Amino acid sequence: MDFATYLAHSDLSRVRVMAGPHHAIHCVTSIADLATVIRTRTIDVVVVDTQAPGLVDVESLGPLLASHPALPVIAYVAVSPEGMRRLITLAAFGVRYVVLRGYDDHPEPFRATVDRARTDMLTGSLIDRLAPFRANLPAALDSAITILFRAPHTVAGSAALAELAGMPARTCSRALHRAALAPARSFLRAARVIRAYHYLRGSSDRVADVAARLGYGSPDALVRDTRDVTGCRPTALVHSVRPDALVAIVADRLTRPSVACLPHYAAATTGMGSVALGPTIEVDRALDHV
């Protein structure tokens, strides 16, 4: 995994320890350098100290972050009034993940935050991309699909997805068809493949380990699903397909554009860009320490 870090020099050794020995750390000392690294390297996570030397105006990070909405960004924040003020500014640009200096800056909590940020960005990007089609779904089924992508191991099959949505399986199938979406079984496969990609890309786990974690009876079943959804075997997928490209591939497999859904699609995509997110639970948690 590749990190881009905009930090004080004294924090680099700590971040290397927190990240672990098998990951690359690309250190930058300016916003221009950060933009270059993001553009020229395969960066998985950005870590920014809100009070890093040279970062006089944290708002100046906004345009760069807005131009890469699918890239996870973690704010490394000192528990101080100035640190919190800068955190709130970053939150307005969509920064949702926080590591508090002196509280969370240890390997286990740091790695958990990185894992959560990367998973949420991947699934969140896909869910957002499906929004024009999801607009035609009953609210309960839309919520069930979101749960499926957030925790694919908790939904055992098509019947379980329908039950989670509180409707008969046939009603679920009809609702997906009317929304120009693929059948439930395709969503189940896609959710597991995306999560398998995340696990394999961010660790040294074997395909067999990931298959077992996701509830597959054998590694071959995961290999079949991955090939059905993406056209690649799991290992090849991890090494040859970037996260944004995977989202595009999976979204294409799950959508079946039709005349019925085009008005929603046009409305949802007109003027689409990055959406600024307000402070979320993690930001609120940080503020509680002040």
N, C-alpha and C positions, 0 to 999 in steps of 0.2 A: 504494500500500500504506500502511496506517495502523499506526504503532507507538505503543504506550503505554509510556512510560519512567518508571521510578522510580529516579532517579539523583541524584548530587550535581550542583549547578548548573554546576560547572566542567567536567563531562563532557558536557554537552548539545551543545556545538559539535562535539566529537569524534564523537559519535554521529550528528549530522546529516551530517557529512562521510562517515562510514562507510556510512550508509544510502543516500546519494545525494540529489540535489536534487529528485527527482520524487515523494518520499514525504512523508506528513504525520507529524509527531512530536507526540504528545499528552503533555505533561510533567505528572507528578503529584508531590506531596510527602508523601503519606500513603496508607495502605492504603485508607482510606475514599474518597479521591479516585480511586485506582486502580479500586476497585469501581464507582464512578460512571461512569468513562470506559468501562470494559468493558461496562457495562449500556447506555449511551446512544450509544456510537460503534461503528462497524464495524471493530473492532480485528483486525488480522491477526497481530501478534506483540507480545508483552510482553517488555521488557528490564528486568531488575531488578539493581541493584547490591546485592550482599549486605551491604554496609556503608554504604548510603545514609543520609544524615542523617535522623534520626527513626525509622529502622528498628531499634529497640532489640532487639526480639525477633523474629527471622526466622521463628520458628514461627507467629507470628500471621498470616503469609501463607497458611498451610496451608488453612484453610477456603475462602478465596477461590479458590485454585488448584484445590482439589478440586471446586468447583462449576462449573468451566469446563475439564473434562478435555480438550476438543478444541482448546483455545487454546494455541498454541506459546509457551513461556516460555524465554527465554535468560537465564542468570545471567552477569552481568558481575562478574568476581571478581579481587580482588587476590591475588597470590601471597604469602600470609602464613598463619601458623597460624590466625589468626582468620577470614580469608577462606575457608580450606579447611573449617574447622569449620562455618561457616554454609552453605557449599555442600553439605556432606553432609546437613545438616538439610533443605535445599530438595530434595535428591535423594530423600529419603524421601517427599516429596509429589509425586513424578513429574517433577521438573525434570531434563531429560536433556541439555540443550545448554548449553555453556559457552564464553564468550569471556574469555580470560585477559588482564588488564591488562598491557600492555607486551609481549605476545606475539602475540595474535590481534586486537588492536584497530586494525586497518587495513582499508581498504575491501574488498580481495579476500577475506581469510579471514572477515571479518564477514559479508559477503554470502553466502558459501558456507554458513556456519552457518545463516543465516536461511533460505536455500533448502532446506537439508537438513531443518530443523525443520518447515517448512511442508509439505513433501512427506510426511515421515514421519507427521505428525499426520493428514493427510487419508487416506492409505492405511491407516494403523494403525487409524483410527476405523472404516473400512469393514471391514477384516479382523476387528476385534473384533465388529462388528455381525453378521457372518456366522458367528461362532463356534458358535452352536447347530446350524447346518447342517454346518459343517466337521467337527464331532465325528463325523459319520457317514462321513467320507471315509477312504480309505486314507492312511496317514501320508505316503507319497511324493507322492500327488496334492495333499494339503493343502500340503505344502512347495512344490510346483511352482506352485500358485496364489499363494502368498505371494511367490515370486520374480517371477511375472508382474506383480503389482501394484507391486513395488519397482522393477522394470526392464522395463517393457512393450515397449520397443524390442528386447529380446533374445529375445522369443518370437514367431516369425514367423507362426504359425497354430495351428489346432487340433492338427494332427499334431505340431508342435513341442512343444506343451504336454504331450501324451501321452508323447512321447519323453523330455521332461524328468522326467516322473513314472515312467519306466521301465515303461510298459505299452502295449499296443496301443490304437489310437484308439477301437476299439469298447468295450474294457474301461473306458477313461476315460469315455466317454459313459454307460455303464451305471452307473458309480460316481456320477457327478453326478446322474443321474436318481434313483437310490436315496436319495441325500441330499436330495432335493427341491430341487435346484439347477438353474439354467438350463444349457443346452448350453455347451460350451467356447467356441464362437464368441462367445457373449454376454459371457463373461468377458474375452475378448480385446478386444472393442469397449469394454467398460466400463473396463478398465485404461488404454487409450489416451485415452479421453475424460477420465478423471480427471486424467491427466498433462497433457493439453492445457489443461484448466481451470487447473491450477497454473501452467503456463508463461504463459498469456495474462493471468492475474490478477496475476502478479507482475512483469511486464515490459511493454515496448512492442512485443514481437514481434507480427508479423502472423499471421493464420491460416495463410497459405501457409508461413511460416517454421516454425511449429510442426508443420504436417503433414509437412514434409520431415524434420524432426528425429525424428519418430515413425515414419518409414518409409512414409508414405502415398505413393501414386503421384501424387495430386493433392489440392489443398485441398478439392475437392468430396467426396472420399471421407471426409475428416474431418468435414465438415459433415453428411453422411448419417449417419455413426455417432453424432454428437452428438445429432442429432434422434431417431434410433432409441432411444437410451439415455435421453435426458432430455426430449424433446419440444421442445427449443430449439435454435436455431442457436448456434454457439460464442460469438459476441460478446454475444448476448442472455443466454446462460447466465452469462457472467462478470459482467455488470452487474446481473442480477436474482436470482441464487441464491447464498445464503451457503454456505460449506463444509459446515456441518452438515446443511443442507437437501439439498445434493447427495449426501452420504453416504446419507441416507434414501431419496432417489429411486433411486440406483443399487442399494442393497441390496434394495429392493422389486423391481427388474427382475431381480435375480439369484436370487431365492428363489421357490420354489413350495411353500408350506406344505402338508404332508400329515399324515395321522394318524401315519405312521411316525416323523416327526421331532418331533412335539409333545412327547414326554417330555424329549428333549434340550433343546428350546427352553424348556420350563418350568423345568428344572433350571438352565439357564444364565442365565435372566433373573431368577430369584427373588433378591431382594436385590442386584441389580446396582447398582453405583455406580462411583465412581472407584476405581481400584486404585493403591495407592501403589507406586511403582517404586523399587527400590534403585539405588545408584550404578551407572551404566552405563559404557561405554567412554570417553565424553567426560569423565565425572566422574573416572574412574580416571586419565585422561591428565592432568587438572588436578592431581591429587594427586602425580603424579610430579615436578612442578616444585617441591614443597616440600622 
